[in-house]
């Protein structure tokens, strides 16, 4: 069986929702760096949502945030290192726009809003459609 035969072709002009993960692991603001890293490893992802009780929009903590926190020393919690106002893109925006936002903001993950639903898109998610559009 050829796994590529069933692959869906996604283009850079398609909406970012086509490559967005809407089932995202999350952590509480009191989670330790170790707990965050274990969660990321368990589901093979590079970022998690962090929800504070008063939040209507999730914060994001990435593996890069964990590395920086460890290098700075101390023992911060998820709430202490999560980016409270992550760069956000609408689910209907083209994938190319999401990639441009990532490059401009210098981030590897964007928060994606689809109505009341939130997701994450990573640079890895947008790379393939962009490369395909160059061919």
N, C-alpha and C positions, 0 to 999 in steps of 0.2 A: 504494500500500500504506500502510495506517495503522499506524505502529509502536505506537500505544497499544492497538490491537485485540489484540495478542499479549502485552500487559503483564500481569504477575502482580500481583495485588493483595495487598499485605502490610499487616497490621494491627498496631497497637501491642501487642496481646496475643500476637502470634506470637513464637516464640523468636528471640532475637537472631541465631542462626545463619543465619536467612533473609536477613539483610542484611550478613553478615560476609564480608570477603575473607580466605580461607584461603590463597590464593597471594599471599604478601607478599614484596616485595623485601627484601633484607637487606644489611647492611654489616658489615665487620669493625671491631673497636674502634680500629684504626689509620687508618681512612678519614678523609680530610680533609673539611672543611666543603664545599669545592668539589665533591668526589666525591659527597657526600651530596645536595647540591642538584642535580647533574647527573642522578643516579639518579632522584630524585623527578620532575624535569621529564620525563625519558625515558618514564616510565610514568604520568605525570599523577596522582601521589598526594601526600599531605601528611604521610606518616609511613613510617618503615622500622623493621624489626627490627635490633637490634645484638646480635650473639652474642659473648660472651666465652668463651674456652675452657672455663671451669669452670661456665658457666651451664646450668641445666636449664630456665630460663624466660628468654625474650628480654627485653632492654631495648627501649625505644622512643625514637627521636629523631624529632621533628617539625619542620616548617618553622619553627614558632615558636621552637623550641630553637635552630635555626641563626641566626635573626635576633637573638635575645638574645645568643648567643655572639659574633656579629660586632659588635654594639653594645658589648659589654664589652671588645673588643680581644683581642689575642693570636691564637694560631692553634691552638685546641684540636682534638682528634680526636673522632671519633664516641663513643669510649669515655669521653671526658671530659665530654660533654654529655648523653649518653643517660640517661634516667630508669631507674635499675636496678630499681625496684619499682613498675612501672606499675599503675594501677588495673585490676583484673581482674574480669571477669564470666563466669559459666558460659554456655555456648552455649545451654542450655535456658531461661535466664532470659528473661522477656518483654522486648520492645524498649523498652517504657515504663520498665522497671527500669534498663536500660542508660542511657536518657536521664536518669533521676533520678540515677544514679551520676555521670554526666558533670557535671551541674549542681552536685551536692554537692561533688565534688572539684575543680571548676573546670578540667576537662580537655576536650579536643576529640577525643581518641582513647582507646579502651579496648582492652586486651588481652582476647581472647576465648579461653577454654579449652574445647576439645571433646575430652575424653579426653587422648591424647598429642599432639594437634594444636593449634596456636596460630594465631590470626587477629587481625585488627584491624577494629574498627568505628569509624566516624567520626561526628561530629555530623551531617554531611550524610546519612549512611546512615540514621540514625534519624529525621531530620526529616520526611520525606515520610509514613511511616506514622503519625506523631503528628499531623500536620496533617490527614490523611485521617480520623483518628478523631474530630476535632473537628467534622467536617461532618455 
